[in-house]
Amino acid sequence: MNPINFQPNPFMFPLPPIPPPIFNPNYNQVNINNFKEMQELGSGQHGSVVLVICSLDNQIFALKKILQSYFINSNTNQLDEEKEKDYLRETHILNYLYQKTIQYNPGVIRLYYHFEDKQYRYIVTDFIQGKSLKQLREEHQKKNLYIEQKYIVKIYENLLNILIFLHDNCHIIHRDIKPENIIVDEYYNVKLLDFGLAVYYQSPYHNQMIDNRLITRCSFKGTRKYVPPEILYSKYRNYDYKVDIFCLGFTMYNIMN
């Protein structure tokens, strides 16, 4: 199977064209052979995240590899529609955020490519240098220290600005705010990662509809320790962007204790 060119998935509508990255005029012909693996950043049962360098421009990226077998239902040997929906929603949201961050909100990770081959699906994003809030807290705990208040305030303000951007500008709920998904650099600037559970709470395109599979949120999503009651009881009702505020509050409480 030949690699699929970088383009919006046809089931998602109406998706405006995604402008190519300025530094790479060959964006529509990219495939895994254009990336040299440098080191593994993390791994799981169904894939891994790898630090790569792109041969087209010598830029460094983080490349997420997801096994194609993950999207196959083991009982029916057919495509798992729920997993496929989650993947399509994640790439749609990352595509949309790429457009919105042309003006550039530095707190949101940027997508550059997504494509696939016979073995994997690939998502290529910024490589973010720093450590997660979880790692930062654990380092301080080992030394019997607390993160200084001025840094707590800066982290909190950064995260609030990111959520304002996502909620007000993009109509996106992240649904997985937690210390593991927040990267802090040496100056305590923040990046929010992992939009795998993100969803639109209304169409981001003014007065235009999008596929309901991108917007429906009557389901349990998130990390159980951090999820608010609205998501726990989502079988019975929808919820909105306020769930991210709950997760943010619990995250901040977690790193201060």
N, C-alpha and C positions, 0 to 999 in steps of 0.2 A: 504493500500500500504506500503510495506516495504521500509525502507530507502535505498537509492541508495549509493553504495560504492563509495569512493573517487577514481575517475579515469577520464582520458580524455574523452570528449564526442566523440563518434565514427565518427561524421561528420567532425571533424577537423583532417586534415592530412597534412603532416606527423608529428605527435607530439611525440617527444621522451618521454620515460617513466619519470614520475615525481618521484624523490626520496622521500621516506617518511621522515618526520621530525625525526631527530635523537633521540629526547626525547620520541617519541611515536611509539613503534613497532606495535601498533594496529590501525594504521591510516586507514586501509582499512575496519575496522568494526565500525567506529565511527558513532554515531547517536545522535539525540537531547537529549537522556537520559544521555549522557556523559557530559552534560553541565548544570551547575546550574546558573540560572540567579541571578545577584547581584543587578543591577540597570539599568534603561533605560537611554541610552545616547542621544537618539533622536528618533523621530517618524515622519511618514508621512501618507498619505492616503493609501498607499499600503504596509506598513511594518514599521519596526523599527530597531534600532541598540541597542544592549544590551551588557552590561559588563557581562561576564560569567567567571566561573572557570571550568576547565576541570577536571573531576573526575579521569581521567587516570593518570594525572601527576601533578595536582594542579597548572597548568599554567593558567594565566589570558589572556583572549582574548576579542576582540570585535566581536560579532556575528550579522551579518546582516540578518534579516528575511524578505522575500518577499512573500506576499500572492500568492498562486497558481492562484487565481482568476484574478490577474493582467495580466496573460499571456493568458487569454481567451478573444476573441473578443466578446463584448457584443451584437453585431448585429447578428453574425453568430453562436455564442456559440461554436466556434472552436478555436483552438490554433492560437493566433496572431503571425504570422510569423516574423513580424518586431521586436516585443518585445522579442521573442524567440532568434532571431539573435543577438540582443543587449546583452542578458544575456550570450549566448554562447561565444560571442566575449570577454566579460569582464572576464569570467572565464578562457578562453584560454589565454588571455594576463596575467592574474594574475598567472596562472600556469607557463607560460614561464618566467615571472619575478622571480618566486620562484627559478627556475633553475639558472637564471643569477645572483641572489643575494646570491647564495651559497658562492661566494667570498665575497659578501655582500657590497652593497651600502646602507649605513644606512639612506639615504634620501628617500627610496622607501618602501612603505608599503608591507608587506609579507603576502601571502595567505598560510594557513595551511590545510584547508579542505573546500570542498563544497559538499553538499548532500541535499536530499530533503525527505519530507514525504507528506502525503495527503494534508496537509494544507499550508505548507510553503516550500520555497527553502531557503537554508542557505549558507552563505559565512562567513568563520571564518578567521579573520586576526589578526595582531598585535593590541594590545590595546595601543594607543599612548597617553601618558600623556602630557598635555600642553594646550594651547589655540590657537584658530585659529587666523590668521592675522587680520581677521575682528574684533574679540573680542579685540585683542591687541590694534588696532587702536581706537576702541570705548572707551576703558578704558582711553587712553591718551586724547581723545577729551573731555571727561567729566571733566578732570582736566586742560583743556586748555594747553595741552602739546603736543609736537611732539615726535615721536620715535627718539632716539638719532642716529646721523649719523653713528656711528661705528656699531650699530646694524642693521641699514638699509643695510650697505655694507655687513655685514656677511650674512644676509638673502638672499641678491641678489646673492652673490657668491655661497651659498649653492644651491639655485634654479638653477643657471646656470649649476653647476656640475650635478645636477639631470637631467636636460634636455639634457646635453651632453651624459649622460649615456643612457637615453631613446632613443634619436635620433641616436646616432652613434653606440651604442652597441646592441640595441634592435629593431631599426627601428619602433619605436612606437611614435605616436602623441597622446598626452593626450587629447587635445581639450576642456578642462574645467579648465584651470589654472585661479584661482580666490582666493581672500583672504579666503573665506569659506573653501576651500579645502587644505589649507596649515596650518599645525600645528607647533607651535613654542614652544620649551621647555624653562625651566628657564634660560638656557645658550644660547638661541637664535639659537639652532640647529633646523633644519627644516625637516619636513616629508611631502611628497606629498601624498594626499589621493584621493579616489574616481576615479577609472578607468572605471566607467560605460559608458563613452563616448569615451574611448580610441580606437584607431584603428592602425593597421599596415600600414605604407605607402609603404612597400615592404616586401617580404617574409623574415623573420628573419633567415630562414634556408638556408644555402649557396647553391645556385643553385637548390633549391627545391621549388616547388609550394605549396601554401596553398589555401584553399577554398577562392574564391573571396569575399564571404560575410564577411570575416575578414579584407579585405583590401580596399573594395570600400568606397569612401568618397565623392561621389557626393550627399551630403545631408546636410541640416542645422542641426548642432549639436553644443551645447554649451549654455552658459548663454548669452542672447542677449546683455546685457550691456558690455560684454567683448569680443564678437566675432569680428574677423577681417573681412575686406571686402571679402577676398577669400571664407570664409564660407558663408557669406550672399549671395554671388552670385554663390555658389557651384552647383546650378542646371545646370549651363552652363559649368563648368569645374572642374577638380580635383584640389586639393591643397596639400601642403606638410607640413613638420615639421615647416616651418617658421610661421605658424599660432600660435604655442606655444610661439614663441618669441614675437609676437605682444601682446598676452595675458599677458605674463610676464611683458612687459613694462608698460601696462596699470595697472596691479596689483601694481607694484612698485609706479607708479604715485599716485594711489589711497591711498596707506598707508602713503605717504609722505605729503598729503594735508588734 
